[in-house]
Amino acid sequence: MIRRITILFLTFLSLCNVNAQETPNAQQARHMFMTAYNRVFGEHGASLHYKVNIANLYKTEGTIWYKGKKSKFLSKNSNGWNDGVTSYVTKEKRKIVEINYAKSKKKDKYEEKFKFEPDNYTYSIANDPEGYIITVKAKKGVDGVKEARVTLDRQTRDPKFVRIKVAFLWAKIYITNFKSGNLSDDIFVFPRSKYSGYKFVDKRKDD
């Protein structure tokens, strides 16, 4: 489940390079989105701790690192490394390591289901005691993400809170310990020796 929410979160932010909007409010919203995007997904890299709550039905938390096409996450039941070429995901309870191509066909198919097209949405920004809230709403007839709200810290412009609505459910993502820059590529290399006792399942042949 956390991989699905992570896909939504990444796709939502990484595709926010939209055309100029009609109102100054929408233009400001777009500008602040791009600033947040560059801080999180730029070549310098970033890290953050997340807590996910899906309609009070599912909760989880962990830490994620990003740098370009590379990523890493650590959570209670599963850890993952993506060096831009190969993806390794551990299943801690089952002591399994699943191996996939970083850009697998299965992954692409799933992301297509939740594809976020910037022109299919309207944008606005509002001031709030919690910070700046940027709201993105789907136009009539658009499938997938129906609405998203991102709260940015008023002083640092760091992402603090993300709410994403798909169908009738809201996924809430609380963000803390956000840091941007100074990430070594070594962070994204799978530590194979640490998992020598695990069963390795190579799924690349299925792509």
C-alpha positions as a Markdown table, in Angstrom:
| # | Residue | x | y | z |
|---|---|---|---|---|
| 1 | Met | 0.0 | 0.0 | 0.0 |
| 2 | Ile | 2.8 | 2.5 | 0.9 |
| 3 | Arg | 4.3 | 1.9 | -2.6 |
| 4 | Arg | 1.0 | 3.0 | -4.1 |
| 5 | Ile | 0.8 | 6.1 | -2.0 |
| 6 | Thr | 4.4 | 6.9 | -2.8 |
| 7 | Ile | 3.7 | 6.5 | -6.5 |
| 8 | Leu | 0.8 | 9.0 | -6.2 |
| 9 | Phe | 2.9 | 11.5 | -4.2 |
| 10 | Leu | 5.9 | 11.3 | -6.6 |
| 11 | Thr | 3.7 | 11.5 | -9.7 |
| 12 | Phe | 1.7 | 14.4 | -8.4 |
| 13 | Leu | 4.7 | 16.5 | -7.6 |
| 14 | Ser | 7.0 | 15.5 | -10.5 |
| 15 | Leu | 4.4 | 16.5 | -13.2 |
| 16 | Cys | 3.5 | 19.9 | -11.9 |
| 17 | Asn | 5.3 | 21.8 | -14.7 |
| 18 | Val | 2.1 | 23.4 | -15.9 |
| 19 | Asn | 1.4 | 26.2 | -18.4 |
| 20 | Ala | 0.8 | 29.7 | -17.1 |
| 21 | Gln | -2.7 | 29.9 | -15.5 |
| 22 | Glu | -5.2 | 32.7 | -16.0 |
| 23 | Thr | -5.2 | 34.2 | -12.5 |
| 24 | Pro | -2.3 | 35.6 | -10.4 |
| 25 | Asn | -3.3 | 33.2 | -7.6 |
| 26 | Ala | -2.9 | 30.2 | -9.9 |
| 27 | Gln | 0.4 | 31.5 | -11.2 |
| 28 | Gln | 1.7 | 31.8 | -7.7 |
| 29 | Ala | 0.5 | 28.3 | -6.9 |
| 30 | Arg | 2.4 | 26.9 | -10.0 |
| 31 | His | 5.5 | 28.8 | -9.0 |
| 32 | Met | 5.5 | 27.5 | -5.5 |
| 33 | Phe | 4.8 | 23.9 | -6.7 |
| 34 | Met | 7.9 | 24.1 | -9.0 |
| 35 | Thr | 10.0 | 25.5 | -6.1 |
| 36 | Ala | 9.0 | 22.6 | -3.9 |
| 37 | Tyr | 9.5 | 20.1 | -6.7 |
| 38 | Asn | 13.1 | 21.3 | -7.4 |
| 39 | Arg | 13.9 | 21.1 | -3.7 |
| 40 | Val | 12.6 | 17.5 | -3.4 |
| 41 | Phe | 13.5 | 16.0 | -6.8 |
| 42 | Gly | 16.4 | 18.0 | -8.0 |
| 43 | Glu | 19.8 | 16.6 | -8.8 |
| 44 | His | 21.1 | 17.6 | -5.3 |
| 45 | Gly | 18.7 | 15.1 | -3.7 |
| 46 | Ala | 16.5 | 15.3 | -0.6 |
| 47 | Ser | 15.2 | 13.1 | 2.3 |
| 48 | Leu | 12.1 | 13.2 | 4.5 |
| 49 | His | 10.2 | 11.2 | 7.1 |
| 50 | Tyr | 6.6 | 10.4 | 6.3 |
| 51 | Lys | 3.5 | 9.1 | 8.2 |
| 52 | Val | 0.7 | 7.9 | 6.0 |
| 53 | Asn | -3.0 | 7.6 | 7.1 |
| 54 | Ile | -5.5 | 6.3 | 4.6 |
| 55 | Ala | -9.0 | 7.1 | 5.7 |
| 56 | Asn | -8.1 | 5.8 | 9.2 |
| 57 | Leu | -8.1 | 2.3 | 7.7 |
| 58 | Tyr | -4.3 | 2.0 | 7.1 |
| 59 | Lys | -1.4 | 3.7 | 8.7 |
| 60 | Thr | 2.4 | 3.4 | 8.2 |
| 61 | Glu | 5.5 | 5.5 | 8.3 |
| 62 | Gly | 9.1 | 5.5 | 7.2 |
| 63 | Thr | 11.9 | 7.5 | 5.6 |
| 64 | Ile | 12.5 | 8.2 | 1.9 |
| 65 | Trp | 15.5 | 9.6 | 0.0 |
| 66 | Tyr | 15.3 | 10.9 | -3.5 |
| 67 | Lys | 18.0 | 12.0 | -6.0 |
| 68 | Gly | 17.0 | 12.3 | -9.7 |
| 69 | Lys | 15.8 | 8.8 | -10.8 |
| 70 | Lys | 17.3 | 7.2 | -7.7 |
| 71 | Ser | 15.4 | 6.5 | -4.5 |
| 72 | Lys | 15.5 | 4.6 | -1.2 |
| 73 | Phe | 13.0 | 4.0 | 1.5 |
| 74 | Leu | 13.0 | 2.4 | 4.9 |
| 75 | Ser | 9.9 | 1.3 | 6.8 |
| 76 | Lys | 8.9 | -1.3 | 9.5 |
| 77 | Asn | 8.0 | -4.1 | 7.1 |
| 78 | Ser | 9.7 | -3.3 | 3.9 |
| 79 | Asn | 12.9 | -1.5 | 2.6 |
| 80 | Gly | 13.8 | -0.5 | -0.9 |
| 81 | Trp | 16.7 | 0.7 | -3.0 |
| 82 | Asn | 16.5 | 2.0 | -6.5 |
| 83 | Asp | 19.9 | 3.0 | -8.1 |
| 84 | Gly | 18.2 | 4.2 | -11.3 |
| 85 | Val | 18.8 | 0.8 | -13.1 |
| 86 | Thr | 17.7 | -1.9 | -10.6 |
| 87 | Ser | 15.1 | -1.9 | -7.8 |
| 88 | Tyr | 15.5 | -4.0 | -4.7 |
| 89 | Val | 12.6 | -4.3 | -2.2 |
| 90 | Thr | 12.8 | -6.4 | 1.0 |
| 91 | Lys | 9.9 | -8.2 | 2.7 |
| 92 | Glu | 11.2 | -8.3 | 6.2 |
| 93 | Lys | 8.7 | -10.8 | 7.7 |
| 94 | Arg | 9.2 | -13.2 | 4.9 |
| 95 | Lys | 12.9 | -12.5 | 4.5 |
| 96 | Ile | 12.6 | -12.0 | 0.8 |
| 97 | Val | 14.3 | -9.6 | -1.6 |
| 98 | Glu | 12.4 | -8.8 | -4.8 |
| 99 | Ile | 14.5 | -7.5 | -7.8 |
| 100 | Asn | 13.0 | -5.5 | -10.6 |
| 101 | Tyr | 14.1 | -3.1 | -13.3 |
| 102 | Ala | 13.9 | 0.4 | -12.0 |
| 103 | Lys | 11.6 | 1.2 | -15.0 |
| 104 | Ser | 9.7 | -2.1 | -15.1 |
| 105 | Lys | 6.7 | -2.6 | -17.4 |
| 106 | Lys | 4.5 | -3.6 | -14.4 |
| 107 | Lys | 5.4 | -0.4 | -12.6 |
| 108 | Asp | 4.7 | 1.7 | -15.7 |
| 109 | Lys | 1.3 | 0.0 | -16.1 |
| 110 | Tyr | 0.4 | 0.9 | -12.5 |
| 111 | Glu | 1.6 | 4.4 | -12.7 |
| 112 | Glu | -0.5 | 4.9 | -15.9 |
| 113 | Lys | -3.6 | 4.1 | -13.9 |
| 114 | Phe | -2.9 | 7.1 | -11.6 |
| 115 | Lys | -1.4 | 9.4 | -14.2 |
| 116 | Phe | -1.6 | 13.1 | -13.4 |
| 117 | Glu | -2.0 | 15.4 | -16.3 |
| 118 | Pro | -1.5 | 19.1 | -15.3 |
| 119 | Asp | -3.9 | 20.5 | -17.8 |
| 120 | Asn | -6.7 | 18.5 | -16.4 |
| 121 | Tyr | -6.6 | 20.4 | -13.1 |
| 122 | Thr | -7.2 | 23.8 | -11.6 |
| 123 | Tyr | -4.7 | 25.4 | -9.2 |
| 124 | Ser | -5.0 | 27.8 | -6.3 |
| 125 | Ile | -3.1 | 28.9 | -3.1 |
| 126 | Ala | -4.4 | 30.1 | 0.2 |
| 127 | Asn | -2.8 | 31.3 | 3.4 |
| 128 | Asp | -3.5 | 29.3 | 6.6 |
| 129 | Pro | -2.2 | 29.2 | 10.2 |
| 130 | Glu | -0.4 | 26.0 | 9.2 |
| 131 | Gly | 1.3 | 27.6 | 6.2 |
| 132 | Tyr | 0.6 | 28.0 | 2.5 |
| 133 | Ile | -1.9 | 25.5 | 1.2 |
| 134 | Ile | -1.8 | 24.7 | -2.5 |
| 135 | Thr | -5.0 | 23.0 | -3.8 |
| 136 | Val | -5.3 | 21.1 | -7.1 |
| 137 | Lys | -8.7 | 20.0 | -8.3 |
| 138 | Ala | -9.6 | 17.7 | -11.2 |
| 139 | Lys | -11.8 | 19.1 | -13.9 |
| 140 | Lys | -15.1 | 17.3 | -14.7 |
| 141 | Gly | -14.7 | 13.8 | -16.1 |
| 142 | Val | -11.0 | 13.4 | -15.0 |
| 143 | Asp | -10.2 | 10.0 | -13.5 |
| 144 | Gly | -7.5 | 9.2 | -11.0 |
| 145 | Val | -6.4 | 11.9 | -8.5 |
| 146 | Lys | -9.5 | 14.0 | -7.8 |
| 147 | Glu | -8.0 | 16.5 | -5.5 |
| 148 | Ala | -4.7 | 17.2 | -3.8 |
| 149 | Arg | -3.7 | 19.7 | -1.1 |
| 150 | Val | -0.1 | 20.4 | -0.2 |
| 151 | Thr | 0.9 | 22.5 | 2.9 |
| 152 | Leu | 4.2 | 24.3 | 2.7 |
| 153 | Asp | 6.0 | 25.9 | 5.7 |
| 154 | Arg | 5.5 | 29.7 | 5.6 |
| 155 | Gln | 9.1 | 30.4 | 6.4 |
| 156 | Thr | 11.1 | 27.6 | 4.7 |
| 157 | Arg | 8.6 | 26.6 | 2.1 |
| 158 | Asp | 9.4 | 23.0 | 3.1 |
| 159 | Pro | 6.5 | 20.4 | 2.4 |
| 160 | Lys | 4.7 | 19.7 | 5.7 |
| 161 | Phe | 1.5 | 17.9 | 4.8 |
| 162 | Val | -0.1 | 16.3 | 1.7 |
| 163 | Arg | -3.6 | 15.2 | 1.2 |
| 164 | Ile | -4.5 | 13.2 | -1.9 |
| 165 | Lys | -8.1 | 12.2 | -2.9 |
| 166 | Val | -8.6 | 9.2 | -5.2 |
| 167 | Ala | -12.2 | 8.1 | -5.7 |
| 168 | Phe | -13.8 | 8.7 | -2.2 |
| 169 | Leu | -10.8 | 8.1 | 0.0 |
| 170 | Trp | -8.3 | 10.6 | 1.3 |
| 171 | Ala | -4.7 | 9.7 | 1.9 |
| 172 | Lys | -2.9 | 11.9 | 4.4 |
| 173 | Ile | 0.9 | 12.2 | 4.4 |
| 174 | Tyr | 2.6 | 14.0 | 7.2 |
| 175 | Ile | 6.2 | 15.1 | 6.4 |
| 176 | Thr | 8.9 | 15.8 | 9.0 |
| 177 | Asn | 12.7 | 16.0 | 9.0 |
| 178 | Phe | 12.8 | 17.4 | 5.4 |
| 179 | Lys | 16.4 | 18.0 | 4.2 |
| 180 | Ser | 17.5 | 19.1 | 0.7 |
| 181 | Gly | 20.9 | 18.5 | -0.8 |
| 182 | Asn | 24.2 | 16.8 | 0.0 |
| 183 | Leu | 23.2 | 13.2 | -0.8 |
| 184 | Ser | 25.8 | 10.7 | -1.9 |
| 185 | Asp | 25.0 | 8.2 | -4.6 |
| 186 | Asp | 26.2 | 5.5 | -2.2 |
| 187 | Ile | 22.9 | 5.8 | -0.3 |
| 188 | Phe | 21.0 | 4.2 | -3.2 |
| 189 | Val | 23.3 | 1.1 | -3.5 |
| 190 | Phe | 21.6 | -2.0 | -2.3 |
| 191 | Pro | 23.6 | -3.5 | 0.7 |
| 192 | Arg | 23.5 | -7.1 | -0.5 |
| 193 | Ser | 25.8 | -8.4 | 2.3 |
| 194 | Lys | 23.3 | -7.3 | 4.9 |
| 195 | Tyr | 20.6 | -9.6 | 3.3 |
| 196 | Ser | 22.8 | -12.7 | 2.7 |
| 197 | Gly | 20.3 | -14.8 | 4.6 |
| 198 | Tyr | 17.3 | -13.7 | 2.5 |
| 199 | Lys | 15.7 | -15.4 | -0.5 |
| 200 | Phe | 16.3 | -13.4 | -3.7 |
| 201 | Val | 13.4 | -13.3 | -6.2 |
| 202 | Asp | 14.4 | -11.9 | -9.6 |
| 203 | Lys | 11.3 | -10.6 | -11.3 |
| 204 | Arg | 13.1 | -8.9 | -14.2 |
| 205 | Lys | 12.5 | -11.9 | -16.4 |
| 206 | Asp | 8.7 | -11.2 | -16.2 |
| 207 | Asp | 9.1 | -7.8 | -17.8 |
